[in-house]
Amino acid sequence: MSYVIERAIPGEMDDVLSVLKYFNMHHIPSPEMESIDLNHFYVAKLEGKIVGVAGWKILDDGRGKTTLMGVIPEYGGLGIGKKLQHMRMEVLYREGCKVVITNADRPETIVWYKKHFGYHEIGKLPKLCSFGLETVHEWTTLECDLIDYFHTVGERERERSQYMQDNDAFPLAQYPPLIINVCLTGMVPTKQATPFVPVSVEEIIADAVRVYDAGATMVHIHARDENGKPTPEVKYYEAIIKGIRKLRPKLVCCATTSGRDWHEFEKRSAVLYLDRDARPDMASLTTGSMNFVNQASINDPTMIQRLAIAMKEQGVKPELEVFDLGMVNFIKYMERNKIIEGVKYINILLGNINTARANISDLSLIVSSLPEHSVWAAAGLGQFQLPMNTAAILAGGHVRVGIEDSIYYDYKKEVLASNVDLVKRITRIASELQRPIATIDQTREMLGLSQ
């Protein structure tokens, strides 16, 4: 709900008193408050109705005093009281006041003044009549140093915001913009299984453009030969990456170095040695061996480190793939030995038959174990794609989505998915959760890539 704060005007006295009545501060004139000067009053209005009021007056010797303030209880929590208090302190400061005096009788109000505005207690005053909280018979007098407050308010707010960002849960802490990484093709899906999987150079380029235009800023690339078979031959990667960069120059291109179908270092690393205009920004690096349903993916420690070193030497950032907690340990081992450095992009892939389960507890455990300066994304394999993607959005991580991980849009495996439809679903969910989608420049900045 949106409100406005403005100076009170003649004719609004009854409305001001009606707000103060909620707090038994409407007995005016009385020994406690002889009169109200509307020239020294702010009112907060919501849809034309006065819902909050705050007054002040200038004393002498550089001192000011707040008089009456209240917000109708049903409009609490909108920040009206804080805004009213700040504005009347600002008026007093502009008028040359160095300190402001405030009397309060409610314990929660006294805490509020101290917590948000730096007041401290300087004494007590007996009440002269029934005014304010009837069970309390004295005022607590508070004082605030206006010079100190206005000289440090910006710094205090920055410190508070940074503390929230470092320590509080989303969305109290601000969500980072969401990076959407699309695994377009993979090594398993075929045209016989789904017509939507892009396999030719031209199809992969066209699909990369479509997902970029839908909100993705990174594509995970597997190449296929003329027969639609997975291939490590660099001519295909060269054509794909050059084609993408011609149409969408900043889209982050990540090429696979998978050992699923071939095991020689020369084949797995060949894409890293392309000329600069065709060399990928990133390359996948699975940080351990594992079993898929029908085959093993062999990644021995020497192979992992050779690939990581080659990436470092060629200026290609690793896309670190984690299927289990032990793979996080190996990332830390490589970082400890300076094989990888700086910001790490880590894809957590869950739901494989022989590795970590696709549930919140396993995802949380892995995320909590990641090294510092990690940017992580979550993927769910098969039917787990949507729940793991959604969990990542909520938890402040990022998303890997695409046909490589699941060819279906639905749990029942009745509707085939296209990559662009999967991306649009992610952007729609993120929008409902009020999580911004990363721009390409934000993505490159978060990953430590050149602009």
N, C-alpha and C positions, 0 to 999 in steps of 0.2 A: 504494500500500500504506500502510495506516494503522498508526502505532506509538504507544506510550505511553511516557512517561518517569516513573519514580518512584524513591523512595529504595530502595537495596538493603536487604535484610533478612537476618538470620542464616540460614544454610543455602544461600546463593547464591554462596558463595566459589568452588566448583568451576566454576560457570558464568562467573563473572567472569574467572577465570584462563584458561578456555578461549578467551575472546575475546582476552585479552592475548597468548595463545600465537601468534596470527597475526602478531604484531609482535615476537616474541622478548622480551616483557616479562613473562613469567610466572615467571621465576626468583626466587621469593620464598619464604622470606627469602634475601637475598643482600647483598653489600656495597652494591649500588645501592639496594635497597629491602628494609628489614628486615621490614616487616609491612604488612598492609592493614587499615585501619579501615573496615569496611563502613558504619559510621554516617556516614562522610564520603564516600559514593559514590552516584552516580546510575546507574541501569541503564535502557537503552532496550529495550522488549519489542515484538516483533512476533508476533502470534498466540501469545502466552505464552512465546516463546523470547527469551532475552537475546541481543541482537545488537550492543549497544553499551554501553560503560561509561565512567565518568569520575569521578575522585576529586579531593579537595582537602584542604588543611589550613591552619590558621591559625598563623602564625609569631609574630612579636612586633612592637611599634612600628608597628602599623597595616598590617602586611604579611601577604599570603596567598600560598599556593603551590598550583598545580595539580600533581597527582601523576601518575596514570596515565590515559590515555584511548585508546580504540580502538573502531572500528566494523568488524565483519566485512566484508571487502572486497565480497562479493557484495551487500551492502546499501548500498553507497555511492551517492551521488547523491540520497538521500531527504531530505537536510537533517538527519540525525540528529546528526552531529558538531557542526554549528553550534548546534543546540538544546542539546546536552549542555554545550558550552562556555559558552554564554550563561547557562545555569541555574547552573553552579557559580560563575561570576563573580558572579552575582546573590546567591548565598548569602554569598560573601565580603564583598560590598559591604554587605549587611544586617548582617553581624557587625562592621562598623566598619573593614574593611580599606580602605586608600586606594590601595594598589598590589598587583598580583599578579605573581608570578614564575613563569615556565614554562621548562622545559628541553626542547629538541627536538634531534633529530639528522638527520631527513630534510629535504632541501632544500625539497621541496614542502610539507611541514608548516610549516616556518619561514615560507615565503611566505604560507601560509594564515592563520597567526596575525597576520602583519603586515597583510595585505590586509583581513581581515574584522573584526579586533578592535583595530587600532591599536597593536600591540606594536612595540617597538624593541629592538635588541640591546644588551646591557650587558656581555657577556663570554663566556668559554669555560671549560669544566670538563672535565678528563680523565675518561674512563670508568674505573670501578673493576673491572669484570668484563664478561663478554659479556652485553650487554643492549641491546635495540633493534637498530638497523641495524649489522650486524657489520663492514661496510666502513668505518664512521666511528668514530673512537676518541675523540671528544670531544663534549660537549654544547654547544650554543649556548644561552646563557642570555638569555631575553627578559623584558621588563618592560612592563606595561600600567598606565596611570593609570586606576584604576577610577572616580574621580570624574569625570574628563573623559569617559570612555566612556559612563557612564550619563546624564550631562547632555546629551550630544550624539547618542546613538544614534538617537533619534527623528528628529532633523533630518537626520542622515546618510542614514537610510533613505528619508526623503521626497525628498531630493536625488537619491538613486540611482534611485528609482522615476520621478521626473520626467525624469531623463536618459534612462532606458530608453524612456519614453513619447515623448520628442522625437527619439531617435536610432536606436532598435532596430526590427527588423522585427517584425511581428505573427507569432505571438501572444506573443512575448517582451514587446513593448509591449502594453498592454491594448487590445483591440478596442473601438471606440465601438459603442454599441448601433446595430443595423441599422435604417435607415429604409426602409420599403417604400412606394414610390409607384406607384399603379396607374393606367395610362392605360386607362380603362374602355371608351371607344367609338371615338375618333378620327374621321376624316373619310372613311375608305375602306371599312371593313367594312360589309357589308349583311346583312340577315336572310336573303337568298337564299344568301349565302356561309356564314353560320353562325347558327344560331338562338340562340347564346349572347350575341351582341353586344347590349347594352342600348341602345335608341334612344329610347324614349319617356321623358318626365319620370319617370314612375312606375318604369320599369325601371331607369333610371340611379340613382335614389334607393335602390331595393332592392338593387342590386348594390353600391353604395357601403357600405351597411350590412353586407352579407355580407363584403366584403373587409376592412372594419375589424374585424369580429368574428374574422376569420381571422388578423389580425396586421398589416394595413396601417394606416398612420397618415396617408397623404396620397392624395388622388385628383385626377387630371388630367382635367378635364371638357371635353368637346365636346358641344354641344347639337344636337339634330335637331328638325326641324319635324314636323307631323302626317303628312307623307309619308315620313318617315325620311331627309330630306335635311339635310346640314349647314347650320346657320343661325347668323348672328351676333345674331339678335334677342334682346334682353335679357330679354324676358318668360320665355323658356325657362330662361335661367340663373338668374333670380330664383326661379323655382319649384323648380328643382333644388337650389340652395344652401339656400334656406329649408327645403326638405323634408329635406335631409341634416342640417342643424343642429337640426331639431326632434327627430330620432331619435338622432343622434350629435353632440352640440354641439361637441366639440373637434376633430373630424376636420378636417384641413387641406384646404381646398378650393382648388384651383388651376384657374382658367379659361383657356382658350386665347385668344390674340390672333393666331392664325395668319393669314398672308396667302396661304395656298395656294389658296383659292377666291374670296377677295375682297381688294381692295387698298386701299380707302379707309381712311384713318385713323379716320374717324368710326365705321365699322363694326367695325374691329379693336379700337378702344379703348372701345366702348360699355359693355362689361361692367365696366369700371373705375369707372364713375360710378353704379353702383347704390347705393341707400340702404345705410347701414352694415350693417343686419341681413342684407342679401343680397349685399353686396360680398364678392368672394373674398378669402381670405387672401393668395393668390399668383396670378400670371398668367404664362403662358409668354411668353418673349421669345427668338425665334430671332435669333442675333447675326450673321447673314450670309445671303446668297442661295445657292441651290443648285438642282440638278436632281434630281427624283425620277425613277422609271422612265419615266413618261408625262407629266410636267408639271414646270414650274419653280415654285419658291417664291421670290418676289421680296421681299427685305428690304433696301432701300437704306439707306445710313447715316442719312439724315434720318429715315426712318420708324422705324428702331430707336431712335434717340435720342428722338424724340417720344413713342414708347410708354414708354420708360424714364422719362422725365421725368413723364409722366402717372401712371405707377405710383407714383413717389416722392411726387408731390403728393397722391395719393389714399390713401396709406398701404398700398399693395399691394406685396408683395415680389415681385421678378421671379424666375421660374424660368428661368434662363438656359440656353438650348438650344444645344449645341455639336455640330456634325457634322464639324468639321475644325479643324486647328490655327489657321488664320487667324481663326476665330471667337473663339478665346481672346485673340488680339491685340486684337480689338475690345472685349472685356470690359475688358481692361487700359486701353485708351484711354478708355472711359467712366468707369472708376474714377479714372483720372488727372485727369479733368475734373470729378469730383464728381457725375457723373450717377447713378452707383450708389455705394453706400457700405456699410460694415459687412460682416457675414457674407454670403457669396454662395452660393446654392444653384445648382449647375451640373449639368445633365443632359448626359452624353456619349452621343450616339446614334451607333452604329457599324453598318456593314454596308450602308449605302445605296450604290447603284450609282455615284454620282458624288462621293462624299466618302470619309472615312477608312475603312479596312478594319476589319472586326471581328476583330482579333487582339490578342494580348498586347502586341506591340511598339507598335502604334498607340495602344492604350489607355494604355500606360505613358508614351509620349511626350507625349500630351495632358495626362495627370495631372501629370507633372513640370513642365509649363509653366503650370499654373494659378497665379493670384495667391494671396497669403497670405489666410488666413481664408476659404478655400473649402471648402464641404461638397459633395462630388461624388457623383453616382450614375452608373451605367452601364446602358445599354440596348443590346440587339442586335436589329436589325430582321430579321424573318422567322426563318429557321432559326438565326440567330445569337443569339436571345434568351437561351436557357439558358446557353451558354458565357460570354457577356459578363456576365450576372447573376452567375454563379458566380465569374468572375474578380474582379468588384467586391467580392463578399463576402470573398474571400481577401485582397484588397489593402487592405482597410480602408475601402473606399468604401461606397456605398449602392446601392439597386436601383430601377430603373424597370422595371415588368413590366406586361403586360396585352394585351388583344385588339387594341388599336390597333396594337401593334408586331408581333404575330403571332397569327393566329387558330388556329394549330395547337399541340398539346401536344408533338408528336414531330417528329423530323427528317424522317421519310418523308412527312409531311403526310397521315397517315391518321387521326389522332385529333384532333377539334376540341377546343379548350380553352375552359373557362370562366374568368372572372377569378378566382373564388375558388379553383379548382384550381391556377391558376398561383401564387397567393399561398401556398397550403398547401405547394406544392413548394419555394418559397423558404424558408419557415420550417423545413421539414424539413432542407434542405441546411444552413442556418445552424445548426440544432441539432446536426447531425453534426460541424460544424466548430467547435462550442462558441462561436458568436458570438451574443450576446444580441439579441433583437428589441427595438427601441425602443418604449417606451410613448409615448402621445400627449404627455404632459408633457415627456418627454425630447426628442421630436421638435421640439416648439415651442421648447424651450430651445436646442437645437443650431442651429436655423434663425433664432433671434432674433425669434421671433413672440411675441405676447402669449399668456399662459396663459388 
